[in-house]
Each structure stands twice: as C-alpha cells, then as structure tokens.
C-alpha cells in the first residue's frame, strides 16, 4: 500500500466509525462560532451568487448547507460513506459525492470556489503540494479557495473517540507555511485570519483561515 493510500484508508476508517457520534456531538457547531459564520458569508459574497463551489472533505455537510443557504451552487465531497450518509439524511436537497480531494473527478477550471474546511488536517505534509495543485487545477481563473485549519506545530493524536477502536492524527500547521505552499501552487493570498482559542469551545490552539485566489 502506498503512503497516499495508507492515509486515505486510515482517515476513511476513522470517520466511518465515528460519523453518527461526531454529527451528534457537533450539532449546531456554527451557532457558537460567529467569526466562522462571518468568514463563510464573506466567502459566499466574494465567489458571487450561484457560483459553483466544492466543499471538499464535507463531513456531515453542515458547511455545505451553510454555503447553499448563502446562494452558492455547492456540492460536498468526502472519503467517508458514513459521513456522507449523515449529510444526505440531513440535507436531502443537496448533492454529496464520495471521493478523494487529491484526485477530483472534475475538469480543469470547473469551479468558482473550493472550500477546505478543516479537511486538510489529515493530509501528510509531503502531500500538501499535490493537494493544493489539485485545488488550483479545478478552479477557474479568478476562483477562490478558503482553507481552514488548526494553527500550531504539534499534532493531536485522537484515540478511541466516543469509545470506538480507531486512532487518527490531526495535523496542525503554521499559517506562514500554508501560505507559502499556496503561493508555490500558483495562488495569490487574499487574506489571513487567525483566531485565538476559545475556552468555552474547549479549544487548545488558534484557528487559521486563509483566502487565496487563482490568477484571473
């Protein structure tokens, strides 16, 4: 098994095991995150009404639904069949597909926007250039990427979440490093927001949000 197949398999297995518990635990998550809601609203405004957007690594589809409510033509993609089952159950009017962000079944320049909302956090660092190159490929000229991730250096290893016998590493990144990789992939950085951790949300590290645009 290649390194790419290995991390994809471990990620899929992890989220297939915890999907229902995860969805219940994070029900209404955006309600408690006003900055995140504001950034998603800004993203929708910058992409423009009716813009075609892929929510890559969509999980239970909450951000997909949020973008749809803001007027975007959005679909979700995820590795986990169990997560997609939750997304389809909660959002029967939206489109969700199973697949890998590293190999998108989309033509070049097909999208006005790509959302990677905490979905790059399991991708090994040496795979990030290929991931960002794929994001760049599927965006039309002028297309906009919004990348959200936990800021930091030390990974978090989550073992037996909700009592399930699975383990996965959550990789934290330095915003400067991610911005450099995006630039190397052909993006222009539009904005960089870092929010300090909130105790009421049980956060341990800052949260980072990068807007980047493909050249027009």
KEVEXMAR-516099 format. One record per atom (N, C-alpha, C): residue number from 1; residue in one letter; chain; atom name; x, y, z. Coordinates in steps of 0.05 Angstrom, whole numbers, plus 5000, padded with zeros to 4 digits. Layout:
% KEVEXMAR-516099
> NUM,A,A,CA,X,Y,Z
...
This chain:
% KEVEXMAR-516099
> 1,X,A,N,5017,4976,5000
> 1,X,A,CA,5000,5000,5000
> 1,X,A,C,5018,5025,5000
> 2,X,A,N,5012,5044,4983
> 2,X,A,CA,5028,5069,4982
> 2,X,A,C,5021,5086,5006
> 3,X,A,N,5039,5106,5011
> 3,X,A,CA,5034,5125,5033
> 3,X,A,C,5007,5139,5030
> 4,X,A,N,5001,5147,5004
> 4,X,A,CA,4976,5161,4999
> 4,X,A,C,4952,5144,5005
> 5,X,A,N,4953,5119,4996
> 5,X,A,CA,4931,5100,5001
> 5,X,A,C,4928,5095,5031
> 6,X,A,N,4951,5094,5045
> 6,X,A,CA,4951,5088,5073
> 6,X,A,C,4936,5110,5089
> 7,X,A,N,4943,5135,5084
> 7,X,A,CA,4930,5156,5100
> 7,X,A,C,4900,5160,5092
> 8,X,A,N,4894,5155,5066
> 8,X,A,CA,4866,5157,5058
> 8,X,A,C,4850,5134,5071
> 9,X,A,N,4861,5111,5072
> 9,X,A,CA,4847,5088,5084
> 9,X,A,C,4843,5093,5114
> 10,X,A,N,4864,5102,5128
> 10,X,A,CA,4861,5107,5157
> 10,X,A,C,4841,5129,5163
> 11,X,A,N,4841,5150,5146
> 11,X,A,CA,4822,5172,5150
> 11,X,A,C,4793,5162,5145
> 12,X,A,N,4789,5147,5124
> 12,X,A,CA,4763,5137,5118
> 12,X,A,C,4753,5118,5140
> 13,X,A,N,4770,5101,5149
> 13,X,A,CA,4762,5082,5170
> 13,X,A,C,4754,5096,5196
> 14,X,A,N,4770,5117,5203
> 14,X,A,CA,4765,5132,5227
> 14,X,A,C,4737,5145,5226
> 15,X,A,N,4732,5160,5204
> 15,X,A,CA,4707,5174,5203
> 15,X,A,C,4682,5157,5198
> 16,X,A,N,4687,5134,5184
> 16,X,A,CA,4665,5115,5182
> 16,X,A,C,4656,5105,5209
> 17,X,A,N,4676,5101,5227
> 17,X,A,CA,4669,5091,5254
> 17,X,A,C,4655,5111,5271
> 18,X,A,N,4661,5136,5269
> 18,X,A,CA,4650,5156,5288
> 18,X,A,C,4629,5174,5277
> 19,X,A,N,4621,5170,5252
> 19,X,A,CA,4604,5190,5238
> 19,X,A,C,4580,5199,5253
> 20,X,A,N,4564,5180,5263
> 20,X,A,CA,4539,5188,5276
> 20,X,A,C,4544,5202,5303
> 21,X,A,N,4564,5193,5318
> 21,X,A,CA,4571,5206,5343
> 21,X,A,C,4582,5234,5338
> 22,X,A,N,4599,5236,5318
> 22,X,A,CA,4611,5262,5310
> 22,X,A,C,4589,5281,5303
> 23,X,A,N,4570,5273,5286
> 23,X,A,CA,4548,5290,5277
> 23,X,A,C,4531,5300,5301
> 24,X,A,N,4526,5282,5320
> 24,X,A,CA,4510,5289,5344
> 24,X,A,C,4526,5309,5362
> 25,X,A,N,4552,5303,5365
> 25,X,A,CA,4568,5319,5383
> 25,X,A,C,4571,5348,5373
> 26,X,A,N,4574,5351,5346
> 26,X,A,CA,4579,5377,5335
> 26,X,A,C,4553,5389,5322
> 27,X,A,N,4530,5380,5330
> 27,X,A,CA,4505,5391,5321
> 27,X,A,C,4504,5421,5327
> 28,X,A,N,4498,5437,5307
> 28,X,A,CA,4496,5466,5312
> 28,X,A,C,4522,5480,5318
> 29,X,A,N,4544,5468,5308
> 29,X,A,CA,4571,5478,5315
> 29,X,A,C,4575,5507,5307
> 30,X,A,N,4565,5515,5283
> 30,X,A,CA,4569,5542,5273
> 30,X,A,C,4554,5563,5290
> 31,X,A,N,4534,5554,5304
> 31,X,A,CA,4518,5572,5321
> 31,X,A,C,4536,5586,5342
> 32,X,A,N,4557,5571,5351
> 32,X,A,CA,4574,5582,5372
> 32,X,A,C,4600,5594,5361
> 33,X,A,N,4601,5598,5334
> 33,X,A,CA,4625,5608,5322
> 33,X,A,C,4618,5632,5303
> 34,X,A,N,4614,5655,5314
> 34,X,A,CA,4606,5678,5298
> 34,X,A,C,4627,5686,5277
> 35,X,A,N,4653,5684,5284
> 35,X,A,CA,4673,5692,5265
> 35,X,A,C,4673,5674,5241
> 36,X,A,N,4670,5648,5246
> 36,X,A,CA,4668,5629,5224
> 36,X,A,C,4644,5634,5206
> 37,X,A,N,4622,5640,5218
> 37,X,A,CA,4598,5646,5202
> 37,X,A,C,4603,5671,5185
> 38,X,A,N,4616,5690,5196
> 38,X,A,CA,4622,5715,5181
> 38,X,A,C,4641,5709,5158
> 39,X,A,N,4661,5693,5163
> 39,X,A,CA,4680,5686,5141
> 39,X,A,C,4667,5670,5119
> 40,X,A,N,4649,5652,5126
> 40,X,A,CA,4635,5637,5105
> 40,X,A,C,4617,5656,5089
> 41,X,A,N,4605,5676,5103
> 41,X,A,CA,4588,5696,5089
> 41,X,A,C,4605,5713,5070
> 42,X,A,N,4629,5721,5079
> 42,X,A,CA,4647,5736,5062
> 42,X,A,C,4655,5719,5038
> 43,X,A,N,4661,5694,5043
> 43,X,A,CA,4669,5676,5021
> 43,X,A,C,4647,5675,5000
> 44,X,A,N,4622,5671,5009
> 44,X,A,CA,4600,5669,4990
> 44,X,A,C,4597,5695,4974
> 45,X,A,N,4601,5717,4988
> 45,X,A,CA,4599,5743,4974
> 45,X,A,C,4621,5746,4953
> 46,X,A,N,4645,5738,4960
> 46,X,A,CA,4667,5741,4941
> 46,X,A,C,4665,5722,4917
> 47,X,A,N,4655,5698,4922
> 47,X,A,CA,4651,5679,4900
> 47,X,A,C,4629,5690,4882
> 48,X,A,N,4607,5700,4894
> 48,X,A,CA,4585,5711,4878
> 48,X,A,C,4561,5692,4877
> 49,X,A,N,4537,5703,4875
> 49,X,A,CA,4513,5687,4875
> 49,X,A,C,4513,5665,4853
> 50,X,A,N,4506,5641,4860
> 50,X,A,CA,4504,5619,4841
> 50,X,A,C,4531,5608,4833
> 51,X,A,N,4553,5617,4846
> 51,X,A,CA,4579,5606,4839
> 51,X,A,C,4581,5576,4846
> 52,X,A,N,4594,5561,4828
> 52,X,A,CA,4597,5533,4832
> 52,X,A,C,4621,5528,4851
> 53,X,A,N,4614,5514,4874
> 53,X,A,CA,4634,5510,4895
> 53,X,A,C,4634,5481,4904
> 54,X,A,N,4658,5471,4910
> 54,X,A,CA,4660,5444,4921
> 54,X,A,C,4669,5447,4950
> 55,X,A,N,4654,5435,4968
> 55,X,A,CA,4661,5433,4997
> 55,X,A,C,4676,5406,5000
> 56,X,A,N,4702,5407,5000
> 56,X,A,CA,4719,5383,4999
> 56,X,A,C,4726,5374,5027
> 57,X,A,N,4718,5349,5033
> 57,X,A,CA,4720,5339,5060
> 57,X,A,C,4697,5350,5076
> 58,X,A,N,4673,5346,5066
> 58,X,A,CA,4650,5360,5076
> 58,X,A,C,4639,5348,5102
> 59,X,A,N,4647,5323,5109
> 59,X,A,CA,4637,5311,5133
> 59,X,A,C,4607,5309,5132
> 60,X,A,N,4593,5316,5154
> 60,X,A,CA,4564,5314,5155
> 60,X,A,C,4549,5336,5140
> 61,X,A,N,4564,5353,5125
> 61,X,A,CA,4551,5371,5107
> 61,X,A,C,4541,5397,5119
> 62,X,A,N,4550,5404,5143
> 62,X,A,CA,4539,5429,5155
> 62,X,A,C,4549,5454,5141
> 63,X,A,N,4575,5454,5133
> 63,X,A,CA,4585,5478,5119
> 63,X,A,C,4574,5478,5090
> 64,X,A,N,4570,5455,5079
> 64,X,A,CA,4557,5453,5052
> 64,X,A,C,4530,5467,5053
> 65,X,A,N,4514,5459,5073
> 65,X,A,CA,4487,5471,5076
> 65,X,A,C,4489,5501,5081
> 66,X,A,N,4509,5509,5096
> 66,X,A,CA,4512,5538,5102
> 66,X,A,C,4517,5554,5076
> 67,X,A,N,4535,5543,5059
> 67,X,A,CA,4541,5557,5034
> 67,X,A,C,4517,5557,5015
> 68,X,A,N,4502,5535,5015
> 68,X,A,CA,4478,5534,4998
> 68,X,A,C,4458,5555,5007
> 69,X,A,N,4455,5559,5033
> 69,X,A,CA,4436,5578,5044
> 69,X,A,C,4445,5607,5037
> 70,X,A,N,4471,5610,5031
> 70,X,A,CA,4482,5636,5023
> 70,X,A,C,4482,5641,4993
> 71,X,A,N,4469,5623,4978
> 71,X,A,CA,4465,5627,4950
> 71,X,A,C,4485,5615,4931
> 72,X,A,N,4503,5597,4941
> 72,X,A,CA,4522,5585,4924
> 72,X,A,C,4511,5558,4913
> 73,X,A,N,4521,5550,4890
> 73,X,A,CA,4514,5525,4877
> 73,X,A,C,4536,5505,4887
> 74,X,A,N,4531,5493,4910
> 74,X,A,CA,4552,5478,4924
> 74,X,A,C,4546,5448,4925
> 75,X,A,N,4566,5432,4924
> 75,X,A,CA,4564,5403,4930
> 75,X,A,C,4586,5395,4949
> 76,X,A,N,4581,5373,4963
> 76,X,A,CA,4601,5364,4983
> 76,X,A,C,4614,5338,4973
> 77,X,A,N,4639,5335,4981
> 77,X,A,CA,4654,5310,4975
> 77,X,A,C,4668,5301,5000
> 78,X,A,N,4668,5275,5005
> 78,X,A,CA,4681,5264,5028
> 78,X,A,C,4691,5236,5023
> 79,X,A,N,4711,5227,5038
> 79,X,A,CA,4721,5199,5036
> 79,X,A,C,4701,5180,5049
> 80,X,A,N,4688,5189,5070
> 80,X,A,CA,4673,5170,5088
> 80,X,A,C,4645,5166,5078
> 81,X,A,N,4638,5142,5072
> 81,X,A,CA,4610,5136,5065
> 81,X,A,C,4591,5141,5088
> 82,X,A,N,4600,5136,5112
> 82,X,A,CA,4582,5140,5136
> 82,X,A,C,4577,5170,5140
> 83,X,A,N,4598,5187,5137
> 83,X,A,CA,4594,5215,5139
> 83,X,A,C,4575,5225,5117
> 84,X,A,N,4578,5215,5093
> 84,X,A,CA,4560,5223,5071
> 84,X,A,C,4531,5214,5076
> 85,X,A,N,4528,5191,5089
> 85,X,A,CA,4500,5183,5096
> 85,X,A,C,4487,5203,5114
> 86,X,A,N,4502,5213,5134
> 86,X,A,CA,4492,5234,5151
> 86,X,A,C,4485,5260,5135
> 87,X,A,N,4504,5268,5118
> 87,X,A,CA,4500,5292,5102
> 87,X,A,C,4475,5290,5085
> 88,X,A,N,4471,5267,5072
> 88,X,A,CA,4448,5264,5055
> 88,X,A,C,4422,5263,5071
> 89,X,A,N,4423,5251,5094
> 89,X,A,CA,4399,5249,5111
> 89,X,A,C,4391,5277,5121
> 90,X,A,N,4411,5293,5128
> 90,X,A,CA,4405,5320,5139
> 90,X,A,C,4399,5340,5117
> 91,X,A,N,4409,5335,5093
> 91,X,A,CA,4406,5355,5071
> 91,X,A,C,4398,5341,5045
> 92,X,A,N,4373,5331,5044
> 92,X,A,CA,4365,5315,5021
> 92,X,A,C,4364,5331,4995
> 93,X,A,N,4364,5357,4996
> 93,X,A,CA,4364,5372,4971
> 93,X,A,C,4391,5379,4960
> 94,X,A,N,4413,5371,4974
> 94,X,A,CA,4440,5377,4965
> 94,X,A,C,4454,5353,4954
> 95,X,A,N,4474,5358,4938
> 95,X,A,CA,4489,5336,4925
> 95,X,A,C,4515,5330,4942
> 96,X,A,N,4519,5304,4947
> 96,X,A,CA,4543,5295,4961
> 96,X,A,C,4554,5271,4946
> 97,X,A,N,4581,5271,4944
> 97,X,A,CA,4595,5250,4929
> 97,X,A,C,4618,5239,4946
> 98,X,A,N,4625,5214,4941
> 98,X,A,CA,4647,5202,4955
> 98,X,A,C,4672,5204,4937
> 99,X,A,N,4694,5211,4949
> 99,X,A,CA,4719,5213,4933
> 99,X,A,C,4741,5225,4949
> 100,X,A,N,4765,5227,4936
> 100,X,A,CA,4789,5238,4948
> 100,X,A,C,4794,5266,4938
> 101,X,A,N,4802,5284,4955
> 101,X,A,CA,4809,5311,4947
> 101,X,A,C,4833,5312,4929
> 102,X,A,N,4850,5291,4931
> 102,X,A,CA,4874,5290,4916
> 102,X,A,C,4870,5282,4887
> 103,X,A,N,4847,5271,4881
> 103,X,A,CA,4840,5262,4854
> 103,X,A,C,4811,5269,4848
> 104,X,A,N,4806,5294,4842
> 104,X,A,CA,4778,5303,4838
> 104,X,A,C,4769,5296,4810
> 105,X,A,N,4745,5286,4808
> 105,X,A,CA,4733,5278,4783
> 105,X,A,C,4719,5303,4771
> 106,X,A,N,4735,5323,4765
> 106,X,A,CA,4726,5348,4755
> 106,X,A,C,4745,5358,4733
> 107,X,A,N,4734,5371,4712
> 107,X,A,CA,4752,5382,4691
> 107,X,A,C,4767,5406,4702
> 108,X,A,N,4788,5413,4688
> 108,X,A,CA,4803,5437,4694
> 108,X,A,C,4785,5462,4694
> 109,X,A,N,4788,5479,4714
> 109,X,A,CA,4773,5504,4714
> 109,X,A,C,4743,5502,4717
> 110,X,A,N,4734,5481,4730
> 110,X,A,CA,4705,5476,4732
> 110,X,A,C,4691,5492,4754
> 111,X,A,N,4706,5502,4773
> 111,X,A,CA,4694,5514,4797
> 111,X,A,C,4701,5543,4801
> 112,X,A,N,4682,5558,4813
> 112,X,A,CA,4687,5585,4821
> 112,X,A,C,4699,5586,4849
> 113,X,A,N,4695,5564,4864
> 113,X,A,CA,4706,5564,4892
> 113,X,A,C,4711,5536,4902
> 114,X,A,N,4731,5534,4919
> 114,X,A,CA,4737,5509,4934
> 114,X,A,C,4738,5516,4963
> 115,X,A,N,4724,5500,4979
> 115,X,A,CA,4725,5503,5008
> 115,X,A,C,4738,5478,5020
> 116,X,A,N,4759,5483,5036
> 116,X,A,CA,4772,5461,5051
> 116,X,A,C,4771,5469,5080
> 117,X,A,N,4749,5461,5093
> 117,X,A,CA,4742,5469,5120
> 117,X,A,C,4752,5448,5139
> 118,X,A,N,4776,5451,5149
> 118,X,A,CA,4789,5432,5167
> 118,X,A,C,4792,5404,5154
> 119,X,A,N,4793,5403,5128
> 119,X,A,CA,4795,5377,5115
> 119,X,A,C,4823,5370,5105
> 120,X,A,N,4842,5389,5107
> 120,X,A,CA,4870,5383,5100
> 120,X,A,C,4886,5373,5124
> 121,X,A,N,4873,5371,5147
> 121,X,A,CA,4887,5366,5172
> 121,X,A,C,4897,5337,5175
> 122,X,A,N,4888,5319,5158
> 122,X,A,CA,4898,5292,5159
> 122,X,A,C,4917,5286,5135
> 123,X,A,N,4921,5305,5118
> 123,X,A,CA,4939,5302,5095
> 123,X,A,C,4968,5305,5104
> 124,X,A,N,4985,5285,5099
> 124,X,A,CA,5013,5288,5107
> 124,X,A,C,5025,5313,5094
> 125,X,A,N,5045,5325,5107
> 125,X,A,CA,5057,5350,5097
> 125,X,A,C,5068,5346,5069
> 126,X,A,N,5080,5323,5064
> 126,X,A,CA,5092,5320,5037
> 126,X,A,C,5072,5317,5015
> 127,X,A,N,5046,5313,5022
> 127,X,A,CA,5025,5311,5003
> 127,X,A,C,5010,5338,4998
> 128,X,A,N,5016,5358,5014
> 128,X,A,CA,5002,5384,5012
> 128,X,A,C,5007,5397,4985
> 129,X,A,N,5032,5397,4974
> 129,X,A,CA,5035,5409,4947
> 129,X,A,C,5017,5397,4926
> 130,X,A,N,5014,5370,4927
> 130,X,A,CA,4996,5357,4907
> 130,X,A,C,4967,5365,4912
> 131,X,A,N,4959,5367,4938
> 131,X,A,CA,4932,5374,4945
> 131,X,A,C,4926,5402,4935
> 132,X,A,N,4943,5421,4940
> 132,X,A,CA,4938,5449,4932
> 132,X,A,C,4940,5452,4902
> 133,X,A,N,4956,5436,4889
> 133,X,A,CA,4957,5436,4859
> 133,X,A,C,4930,5426,4848
> 134,X,A,N,4918,5407,4861
> 134,X,A,CA,4892,5397,4852
> 134,X,A,C,4870,5418,4856
> 135,X,A,N,4871,5432,4879
> 135,X,A,CA,4852,5454,4884
> 135,X,A,C,4855,5475,4861
> 136,X,A,N,4880,5482,4855
> 136,X,A,CA,4885,5502,4835
> 136,X,A,C,4875,5493,4808
> 137,X,A,N,4879,5467,4801
> 137,X,A,CA,4871,5457,4775
> 137,X,A,C,4841,5460,4770
> 138,X,A,N,4825,5453,4790
> 138,X,A,CA,4796,5453,4786
> 138,X,A,C,4783,5480,4788
> 139,X,A,N,4798,5500,4798
> 139,X,A,CA,4787,5527,4799
> 139,X,A,C,4790,5542,4772
> 140,X,A,N,4769,5557,4765
> 140,X,A,CA,4771,5574,4742
> 140,X,A,C,4789,5598,4748
> 141,X,A,N,4799,5611,4728
> 141,X,A,CA,4814,5636,4733
> 141,X,A,C,4798,5655,4750
> 142,X,A,N,4811,5665,4771
> 142,X,A,CA,4797,5683,4790
> 142,X,A,C,4782,5668,4812
> 143,X,A,N,4783,5641,4811
> 143,X,A,CA,4769,5625,4831
> 143,X,A,C,4781,5628,4859
> 144,X,A,N,4765,5623,4879
> 144,X,A,CA,4773,5629,4907
> 144,X,A,C,4773,5604,4924
> 145,X,A,N,4795,5601,4939
> 145,X,A,CA,4798,5580,4959
> 145,X,A,C,4795,5591,4987
> 146,X,A,N,4780,5577,5004
> 146,X,A,CA,4781,5583,5032
> 146,X,A,C,4790,5558,5047
> 147,X,A,N,4812,5561,5061
> 147,X,A,CA,4825,5539,5075
> 147,X,A,C,4825,5545,5105
> 148,X,A,N,4813,5526,5120
> 148,X,A,CA,4811,5529,5150
> 148,X,A,C,4826,5506,5162
> 149,X,A,N,4841,5512,5184
> 149,X,A,CA,4857,5491,5197
> 149,X,A,C,4865,5500,5225
> 150,X,A,N,4874,5482,5241
> 150,X,A,CA,4884,5489,5268
> 150,X,A,C,4913,5497,5265
> 151,X,A,N,4919,5520,5278
> 151,X,A,CA,4946,5531,5276
> 151,X,A,C,4964,5519,5298
> 152,X,A,N,4989,5513,5291
> 152,X,A,CA,5007,5502,5311
> 152,X,A,C,5028,5485,5298
> 153,X,A,N,5044,5472,5315
> 153,X,A,CA,5065,5454,5305
> 153,X,A,C,5061,5425,5313
> 154,X,A,N,5050,5421,5336
> 154,X,A,CA,5048,5393,5347
> 154,X,A,C,5022,5381,5339
> 155,X,A,N,5022,5356,5328
> 155,X,A,CA,4997,5343,5321
> 155,X,A,C,4982,5334,5345
> 156,X,A,N,4957,5330,5342
> 156,X,A,CA,4940,5318,5362
> 156,X,A,C,4933,5289,5354
> 157,X,A,N,4938,5270,5371
> 157,X,A,CA,4930,5242,5365
> 157,X,A,C,4905,5236,5381
> 158,X,A,N,4884,5230,5366
> 158,X,A,CA,4858,5224,5379
> 158,X,A,C,4854,5193,5378
> 159,X,A,N,4852,5182,5402
> 159,X,A,CA,4850,5153,5405
> 159,X,A,C,4823,5146,5418
> 160,X,A,N,4810,5126,5406
> 160,X,A,CA,4784,5116,5416
> 160,X,A,C,4763,5137,5421
> 161,X,A,N,4759,5155,5401
> 161,X,A,CA,4738,5175,5404
> 161,X,A,C,4710,5162,5407
> 162,X,A,N,4695,5173,5425
> 162,X,A,CA,4668,5162,5431
> 162,X,A,C,4668,5132,5436
> 163,X,A,N,4691,5122,5445
> 163,X,A,CA,4694,5094,5452
> 163,X,A,C,4699,5075,5428
> 164,X,A,N,4702,5086,5404
> 164,X,A,CA,4707,5070,5381
> 164,X,A,C,4737,5063,5379
> 165,X,A,N,4744,5038,5370
> 165,X,A,CA,4772,5029,5369
> 165,X,A,C,4787,5039,5345
> 166,X,A,N,4789,5065,5342
> 166,X,A,CA,4803,5078,5320
> 166,X,A,C,4821,5100,5330
> 167,X,A,N,4841,5107,5315
> 167,X,A,CA,4861,5128,5322
> 167,X,A,C,4868,5143,5297
> 168,X,A,N,4871,5170,5300
> 168,X,A,CA,4879,5186,5277
> 168,X,A,C,4894,5211,5287
> 169,X,A,N,4913,5220,5271
> 169,X,A,CA,4928,5244,5277
> 169,X,A,C,4915,5268,5264
> 170,X,A,N,4913,5290,5279
> 170,X,A,CA,4903,5315,5269
> 170,X,A,C,4927,5334,5268
> 171,X,A,N,4934,5341,5244
> 171,X,A,CA,4959,5356,5239
> 171,X,A,C,4954,5386,5240
> 172,X,A,N,4968,5399,5257
> 172,X,A,CA,4966,5428,5259
> 172,X,A,C,4988,5441,5243
> 173,X,A,N,4983,5464,5231
> 173,X,A,CA,5002,5477,5213
> 173,X,A,C,5007,5506,5221
> 174,X,A,N,5029,5516,5213
> 174,X,A,CA,5035,5545,5216
> 174,X,A,C,5023,5560,5192
> 175,X,A,N,5008,5581,5197
> 175,X,A,CA,4995,5596,5174
> 175,X,A,C,5016,5605,5154
> 176,X,A,N,5040,5613,5163
> 176,X,A,CA,5060,5622,5143
> 176,X,A,C,5068,5599,5125
> 177,X,A,N,5071,5575,5136
> 177,X,A,CA,5078,5552,5120
> 177,X,A,C,5057,5546,5099
> 178,X,A,N,5032,5547,5108
> 178,X,A,CA,5009,5541,5089
> 178,X,A,C,5008,5562,5068
> 179,X,A,N,5012,5587,5075
> 179,X,A,CA,5011,5609,5055
> 179,X,A,C,5033,5605,5035
> 180,X,A,N,5056,5597,5044
> 180,X,A,CA,5079,5592,5025
> 180,X,A,C,5073,5570,5006
> 181,X,A,N,5060,5548,5016
> 181,X,A,CA,5053,5526,4998
> 181,X,A,C,5032,5534,4978
> 182,X,A,N,5013,5551,4986
> 182,X,A,CA,4992,5560,4968
> 182,X,A,C,5004,5578,4946
> 183,X,A,N,5023,5595,4954
> 183,X,A,CA,5036,5612,4934
> 183,X,A,C,5052,5595,4914
> 184,X,A,N,5065,5574,4924
> 184,X,A,CA,5080,5556,4906
> 184,X,A,C,5062,5541,4887
> 185,X,A,N,5037,5537,4895
> 185,X,A,CA,5017,5523,4878
> 185,X,A,C,5004,5542,4858
> 186,X,A,N,5011,5568,4859
> 186,X,A,CA,5000,5587,4839
> 186,X,A,C,4979,5605,4850
> 187,X,A,N,4973,5604,4876
> 187,X,A,CA,4953,5621,4887
> 187,X,A,C,4965,5648,4896
> 188,X,A,N,4947,5668,4897
> 188,X,A,CA,4954,5693,4910
> 188,X,A,C,4938,5695,4936
> 189,X,A,N,4952,5700,4958
> 189,X,A,CA,4939,5702,4983
> 189,X,A,C,4922,5728,4985
> 190,X,A,N,4897,5725,4992
> 190,X,A,CA,4878,5748,4994
> 190,X,A,C,4876,5758,5023
> 191,X,A,N,4874,5740,5041
> 191,X,A,CA,4872,5748,5070
> 191,X,A,C,4880,5725,5087
> 192,X,A,N,4888,5732,5112
> 192,X,A,CA,4896,5713,5132
> 192,X,A,C,4884,5721,5158
> 193,X,A,N,4868,5703,5170
> 193,X,A,CA,4856,5708,5196
> 193,X,A,C,4864,5686,5215
> 194,X,A,N,4872,5693,5239
> 194,X,A,CA,4879,5674,5260
> 194,X,A,C,4863,5682,5285
> 195,X,A,N,4846,5663,5294
> 195,X,A,CA,4830,5668,5318
> 195,X,A,C,4843,5653,5341
> 196,X,A,N,4845,5666,5364
> 196,X,A,CA,4856,5653,5388
> 196,X,A,C,4836,5632,5398
> 197,X,A,N,4846,5611,5411
> 197,X,A,CA,4829,5590,5422
> 197,X,A,C,4809,5601,5442
> 198,X,A,N,4785,5589,5441
> 198,X,A,CA,4764,5597,5460
> 198,X,A,C,4760,5575,5480
> 199,X,A,N,4762,5582,5506
> 199,X,A,CA,4759,5562,5527
> 199,X,A,C,4731,5549,5526
> 200,X,A,N,4711,5565,5521
> 200,X,A,CA,4684,5554,5521
> 200,X,A,C,4679,5534,5499
> 201,X,A,N,4696,5534,5479
> 201,X,A,CA,4694,5514,5458
> 201,X,A,C,4714,5491,5461
> 202,X,A,N,4728,5491,5484
> 202,X,A,CA,4748,5471,5491
> 202,X,A,C,4770,5470,5471
> 203,X,A,N,4778,5493,5460
> 203,X,A,CA,4799,5494,5440
> 203,X,A,C,4826,5497,5454
> 204,X,A,N,4846,5485,5443
> 204,X,A,CA,4873,5486,5455
> 204,X,A,C,4892,5503,5438
> 205,X,A,N,4886,5507,5412
> 205,X,A,CA,4904,5521,5394
> 205,X,A,C,4889,5541,5378
> 206,X,A,N,4902,5561,5366
> 206,X,A,CA,4888,5580,5349
> 206,X,A,C,4877,5567,5324
> 207,X,A,N,4858,5581,5312
> 207,X,A,CA,4845,5571,5287
> 207,X,A,C,4852,5590,5265
> 208,X,A,N,4860,5579,5242
> 208,X,A,CA,4870,5596,5220
> 208,X,A,C,4852,5593,5195
> 209,X,A,N,4849,5615,5181
> 209,X,A,CA,4832,5616,5157
> 209,X,A,C,4846,5633,5136
> 210,X,A,N,4852,5619,5113
> 210,X,A,CA,4866,5633,5091
> 210,X,A,C,4848,5634,5067
> 211,X,A,N,4845,5658,5055
> 211,X,A,CA,4832,5662,5029
> 211,X,A,C,4854,5664,5009
> 212,X,A,N,4852,5649,4987
> 212,X,A,CA,4872,5651,4966
> 212,X,A,C,4858,5649,4939
> 213,X,A,N,4868,5663,4919
> 213,X,A,CA,4855,5665,4893
> 213,X,A,C,4874,5655,4871
> 214,X,A,N,4862,5641,4852
> 214,X,A,CA,4876,5634,4827
> 214,X,A,C,4876,5658,4809
> 215,X,A,N,4899,5663,4796
> 215,X,A,CA,4902,5686,4780
> 215,X,A,C,4881,5687,4758
> 216,X,A,N,4870,5711,4752
> 216,X,A,CA,4849,5714,4732
> 216,X,A,C,4862,5711,4704
